[in-house]
Amino acid sequence: MVLVTGGTGLVGAHLLLHLVENGENVRAIYRNSTHIQKTKSVFELYKKGDLFEKIDWLEADILDIPSLEIAFIDIEYVYHCAALISFDPKDEDALRKTNIEGTANMVNFSLAKEIKKFCFVSSIAALGDLQLHETYITEETDWNPEKPHSDYAISKYGAEMEVWRGVQEGLDVIIINPGVILAPVATKSIFEHGSNELYLKVSKGLSFYTLGKSGFITINDVVRVAFELMKGDIKNERFTLIADNIVFRDILNTIAEVLKAKKPTIHATPLFMNLLWIADGIFSTLFFQKRSLTKATAKASYSKNLYSNEKIKTALGTVFSDVRQYINESSKL
């Protein structure tokens, strides 16, 4: 049997569908029963609602040891997708607890229960920092602790260290580092966080764009590659999963065209973004509001980091979906 954490999230829900479609016997854990409806909505979106009933749902928490004892009964493979995603500095403790301590718990149980293979869904945020002579960030790029990183990135990097500890203690693992994950446009009404925020912001009339770049990938490619890696002989490796490096302006324009919304027309320069996150910090402090823009997200918006997907293409011969075409076609679901 396969255990999936984070099954009520964007990645986990699509992974569950892919696993069930491929005949896997699956158990998914949840913390709040009302969130299960989100996963059911994903199955229904793809006209696969009947497959949803094949999932064995169990209430459990990656931070609750007794519940994990039950969750791991008869489990042979683990996909660890659960994570807290936040770029608000106020969530630092929660990020470290959920992402690092929670992953440590999953690794410890996987070792104790002699799990055959463990897949950890990380992020390109946990990859290293380019040196002056380097052009592309790869799986081998060194992490520089002296450089600024978001609390989220630090927590995912720390989680990866727990997974590598598991390898040293005898656990077979796969780590995937997806870029910005794009799901069908229709999922913006199901999941409002993560990359779906792009859809929501554009639909509401986003005015600003930046010329920063990042690596993008479709949700279908993420779960497909994760499944192939878990089924294959490759182990104790990490893989960057991106289809292409794309300018944020271009992605926003594509989304605007699909949603028939106004395209962003004002260039938000690095200086403007830095002033904006400072203003947002002052506003959130004065009015006790959650941060909508932080130093880390501002920097990411104009960063022009390039990510390489050569390792996964060499290992599996992976052909990635065209991201812009996917956004357009997914709008028809």
C-alpha positions in Angstrom: 0.0 0.0 0.0 1.1 3.6 -0.7 0.9 6.4 1.9 0.4 10.0 0.7 0.7 13.0 3.0 -0.7 16.3 1.9 -3.5 14.6 0.0 -5.8 17.6 0.4 -3.4 20.0 -1.2 -2.8 20.8 -4.9 0.1 18.4 -5.5 -1.3 15.7 -3.2 -4.7 15.7 -4.8 -3.4 15.3 -8.3 -0.9 12.6 -7.1 -3.8 10.6 -5.5 -5.7 10.7 -8.8 -2.6 9.6 -10.8 -1.9 6.8 -8.3 -5.4 5.5 -8.3 -5.6 5.7 -12.1 -2.5 3.5 -12.2 -4.0 0.8 -10.0 -2.2 1.7 -6.8 -3.7 0.8 -3.4 -3.6 4.2 -1.6 -4.0 5.6 1.9 -4.1 9.4 2.3 -4.0 11.2 5.7 -5.9 14.4 6.5 -6.1 16.8 9.5 -9.5 18.3 8.7 -12.2 16.3 7.1 -13.7 19.3 5.3 -10.6 19.6 3.2 -11.2 16.2 1.7 -13.8 17.8 -0.4 -11.1 19.8 -2.2 -9.5 16.5 -3.4 -12.9 15.1 -4.4 -13.4 18.3 -6.5 -10.2 17.6 -8.3 -11.3 14.1 -9.2 -14.7 15.5 -10.4 -12.9 18.2 -12.5 -11.2 15.4 -14.5 -14.5 13.4 -14.7 -13.0 10.7 -12.4 -15.3 11.1 -9.4 -15.8 7.3 -9.2 -12.1 6.8 -8.5 -12.2 9.0 -5.4 -13.9 6.2 -3.5 -10.9 4.0 -3.9 -8.8 6.1 -1.5 -8.4 5.0 2.1 -8.7 8.2 4.1 -7.3 8.3 7.6 -7.2 11.2 10.1 -3.5 11.8 11.1 -0.9 14.5 11.4 2.8 14.4 10.5 3.5 16.1 13.9 1.4 13.6 15.8 3.4 10.4 16.5 0.5 8.1 17.7 -1.6 8.9 14.6 1.4 8.0 12.3 1.7 4.6 14.0 -1.7 3.8 12.6 -1.1 5.5 9.2 2.0 3.4 8.5 0.3 0.0 9.0 0.8 -2.1 5.9 2.6 0.7 4.0 5.4 -0.1 1.6 5.8 3.3 -0.3 5.5 6.9 0.9 4.9 10.1 -1.0 5.5 13.0 1.4 3.8 16.0 -0.1 2.6 17.7 3.1 4.1 21.1 3.8 3.4 24.6 5.0 3.9 27.2 2.3 4.3 30.7 3.6 6.7 33.6 3.0 5.5 35.6 6.0 8.3 36.0 8.6 5.8 35.6 11.3 5.4 31.9 10.3 9.0 31.0 10.8 8.5 28.7 13.7 5.5 27.0 12.1 7.4 26.5 8.9 10.3 24.9 10.7 8.1 22.7 12.8 5.9 21.5 10.0 8.4 21.2 7.2 11.5 20.0 9.1 10.1 18.3 12.2 7.2 16.8 10.3 9.6 15.4 7.6 11.9 14.0 10.3 8.9 12.1 11.7 8.0 10.7 8.3 11.6 9.6 7.7 11.9 8.0 11.2 8.7 6.0 10.6 9.8 5.0 7.1 13.0 3.7 8.6 11.3 1.9 11.5 8.7 0.3 9.2 11.3 -0.6 6.5 9.5 1.4 3.8 10.7 0.3 0.3 11.0 3.8 -1.1 10.3 7.4 0.0 9.5 10.3 -2.2 9.9 13.8 -0.9 8.3 16.7 -2.7 10.7 19.6 -2.1 11.0 22.9 -4.1 13.4 24.8 -6.3 13.6 27.1 -3.3 15.7 24.5 -1.6 18.3 24.4 -4.5 21.6 26.1 -4.2 22.9 29.6 -5.0 24.6 30.5 -8.2 28.3 31.5 -8.2 29.6 34.2 -10.5 30.9 31.6 -13.1 27.6 29.6 -13.1 24.6 30.2 -15.4 22.1 27.5 -14.4 21.1 26.2 -11.0 21.3 22.4 -10.9 20.9 19.7 -8.3 24.6 20.1 -7.6 24.6 23.8 -7.0 25.9 24.5 -3.5 23.6 26.1 -0.9 25.3 29.2 0.5 24.1 29.8 4.1 25.6 33.3 4.0 23.2 34.4 1.3 19.6 35.5 2.2 16.9 32.8 1.9 13.3 32.9 2.8 12.1 31.0 5.9 10.2 28.7 3.5 13.4 27.9 1.5 15.3 27.3 4.7 12.6 25.0 6.0 12.5 22.9 2.8 16.3 22.7 2.7 16.3 21.6 6.3 13.6 19.0 5.4 15.9 17.7 2.6 18.7 17.3 5.2 16.3 15.0 7.2 15.7 12.9 4.1 19.4 12.6 3.3 19.9 11.5 7.0 17.4 8.8 6.2 19.5 7.7 3.3 22.6 7.4 5.6 20.5 5.2 7.8 19.4 2.9 5.0 16.2 4.5 3.5 15.8 4.5 -0.3 14.6 7.9 -1.4 13.7 10.2 -4.3 13.6 14.0 -3.9 11.9 16.1 -6.5 12.4 19.9 -6.6 9.5 21.3 -8.7 9.5 24.9 -9.9 6.3 27.0 -9.9 3.6 24.4 -10.4 0.7 25.3 -12.6 -2.6 23.4 -12.3 -5.8 23.7 -14.4 -7.3 27.2 -14.4 -10.5 25.8 -12.9 -8.6 24.8 -9.7 -8.3 28.4 -8.7 -11.8 28.0 -7.1 -10.6 24.9 -5.2 -7.1 25.9 -4.0 -6.5 29.6 -3.4 -2.8 29.3 -2.3 0.5 28.6 -3.9 0.8 29.1 -7.7 -3.0 29.4 -8.0 -2.6 32.9 -6.6 -1.4 33.9 -10.0 -4.8 33.0 -11.5 -6.7 34.7 -8.7 -4.6 37.9 -8.9 -4.9 38.2 -12.7 -8.6 37.5 -12.6 -9.0 40.4 -10.2 -7.1 42.8 -12.5 -3.5 42.7 -11.6 -1.8 45.9 -12.8 1.9 45.2 -12.3 4.3 42.8 -13.9 8.0 42.1 -13.4 10.7 40.9 -15.8 12.0 38.3 -13.4 12.3 34.7 -14.4 11.6 31.3 -12.8 11.2 27.7 -13.7 7.6 26.6 -14.4 6.0 23.1 -14.7 2.5 21.7 -15.0 1.0 19.7 -12.1 0.5 16.7 -14.4 4.2 16.5 -15.2 5.1 16.7 -11.5 3.0 13.7 -10.4 3.9 11.7 -13.6 7.6 12.1 -13.0 7.3 11.4 -9.3 5.4 8.2 -10.0 8.0 7.1 -12.7 10.9 7.7 -10.3 9.2 5.7 -7.5 8.5 2.8 -9.9 11.9 2.7 -11.4 15.3 1.6 -10.1 16.7 5.1 -9.5 17.2 5.9 -5.8 18.9 8.4 -3.5 18.9 11.2 -6.1 17.2 14.6 -6.3 15.8 16.0 -9.5 14.9 19.5 -10.6 11.5 19.5 -12.3 10.8 22.4 -14.6 9.5 22.5 -18.1 11.0 25.9 -19.0 12.4 29.1 -17.5 9.8 31.8 -18.3 9.5 35.6 -17.6 6.8 36.4 -15.2 5.3 39.0 -17.5 4.8 36.3 -20.2 3.1 33.9 -17.8 0.8 36.7 -16.5 -0.1 37.7 -20.1 -0.9 34.1 -21.0 -3.2 33.7 -18.0 -4.9 37.0 -18.7 -5.6 35.9 -22.3 -7.1 32.7 -21.1 -9.2 34.4 -18.4 -10.1 37.2 -20.7 -8.8 39.6 -18.1 -6.8 42.8 -18.5 -3.1 42.2 -19.0 -0.8 43.8 -16.4 0.6 47.0 -18.0 2.9 48.6 -15.3 6.5 47.4 -15.0 7.3 46.9 -11.3 11.1 47.6 -11.2 13.3 46.0 -8.5 13.4 49.4 -6.7 9.6 49.6 -6.8 9.2 46.1 -5.4 11.7 46.7 -2.6 9.8 49.9 -1.6 6.5 47.9 -1.8 7.6 45.2 0.6 8.8 47.7 3.1 5.5 49.5 2.9 3.6 46.3 3.2 5.6 45.4 6.3 4.8 48.7 8.0 1.1 48.3 7.0 0.8 44.8 8.3 2.5 45.8 11.6 0.2 48.8 12.2 -3.0 47.0 11.3 -2.1 43.5 12.4 -2.6 42.1 8.9 -0.9 39.1 7.3 1.9 40.0 5.0 1.0 40.1 1.3 4.5 40.8 0.1 7.8 40.1 1.9 11.5 40.8 1.1 11.8 37.2 -0.2 8.8 37.3 -2.5 9.8 40.8 -3.8 13.3 39.5 -4.6 11.9 36.4 -6.3 9.7 38.5 -8.5 12.6 40.2 -10.2 15.2 37.4 -9.9 16.4 36.0 -13.2 17.6 32.6 -11.9 17.7 29.9 -14.6 17.1 26.2 -13.6 18.4 23.2 -15.5 16.2 20.1 -16.1 18.9 18.1 -17.9 19.3 15.6 -15.1 15.7 14.3 -15.2 15.6 14.4 -19.0 18.8 12.3 -19.1 17.5 9.9 -16.4 14.0 9.2 -17.8 14.0 10.8 -21.2 11.3 13.1 -19.9 9.4 15.4 -22.3 7.7 18.2 -20.5 4.4 19.8 -21.5 4.5 23.3 -22.9 3.4 25.4 -20.0 1.6 28.2 -22.0 -0.2 25.6 -24.1 -1.2 23.7 -20.9 -2.7 26.9 -19.4 -4.8 27.4 -22.5 -6.0 23.8 -22.8 -6.7 23.4 -19.1 -9.1 26.3 -19.2 -11.5 24.0 -21.2 -11.9 21.5 -18.3 
